[in-house]
Amino acid sequence: MASIHHSHPHPNYHPPNYKKPGSFDILNPLRRLVDGIQIKNSRLAHLICRVIPCCCPFERDINLFGRTFHIPALCKINPLYNEVVALRFRALSYLADECGEDVTKYIC
């Protein structure tokens, strides 16, 4: 039976954002700040999993006059969406891998 080997050096590893060379990103310091948050204890991991929703809270269907209107997910227009989702994933991974906790209550 083959074993799975992860090649990343740290349990909180996350890939960097790749931008075109020479492009200016005014939010880069904030992106790096969010990416730099390390999950080192379960209290912080639980807080992050409770605060950051697993799916966009704005997406929904509205029934009006017998017709259904769909409001699409608007979270992807957030310029820090990928960093926030990655932070939540790192928190879930920490709880599951390092603490051995059941994280199904945080998954939609």
N, C-alpha and C positions, 0 to 999 in steps of 0.2 A: 504494500500500500504506500503510495507516495505521500510525502508530507509537504505541507505548504510552508514556504519560507518567505517572510516579508523582508524586503531589502532596505526599508527605510530605517534610519539610525535611532529614532526616538518614537515612543508611543504617541506623542502629540504632534508628529510630523504632518505637515500640510504643504502642498506644492505652492510655489510662488505664483503671483499673477504675471502673466506674460503680456507685455505691451510692445507696440512697435517701437523700435529705437528712435529716439529723438522726439517722441510724442510727450506732451506735458500733461500731467494728471494732477490737478489741484487737490484732489482727495487722497493722494498717495500717502501722506503722513497719517491720516486717519485709518486708511486701509492697513498700513503696517502696524499701527497700534492694536487694531482688532486682531490681526493675524498673530501678533506677538503675545497675546494672552495665553498663558499656559495653565492648564487645568491640573492643579496639584492636590486638591482635596475634594471630598465628596459633597461638602456643603455648597461650594462654588459650582460644581457640576450640576447639582440639583437645581440651584437657583437659575442657572442658564437655561436648563431644559424647561423650567416652568415659565420663564419670561419670554423666551423665543418660541413662537408657535411652530408646530410641525408643518403646517400648511397655511397658505395665505388666508387671513381672516376676512378679507374683502370679497373673495369669490363666492358668489351665490346665485341662485335662481329666484326670480321674483315673479309671482303670478299676479297679473293685473288684467282685469276685464276678460278673463278666460284665456289670456295668452301668457306664455312663459318667456320672460326676458332673462338672458344670462349675462351677469356682470363678470367679466374675466378677472383672473388674478392680477392684481396691480403691484404685487411685491417685486416683480422683476424690474420695475422702473426705479426701484431704490438703488442708488449707486453703490451701496455697500451690501447688497443682497448676498452675493457670493461669499463674502467674508463672514457675515453673520450666520449663514447656513453652515459654513465650515466650522465656526466656533461651536455651534450647537452639536454638530456631528462629533467634534473632538470631546465635548462633554459627555455625550452618550457613549462614546467609545471608552472613555475613562471609567465611567460607571460600570460598564459591562466587562471590560477586560481587566482593569486594575482592581476594582472593588468587588467584582463578581455579582453585581446586582442585576435584577430583572428590570429592564428598561422598557418593557412593553407598554407601560402606562404613559410613556412619553411619545409613543408612536401612533400616528393617526391610522 
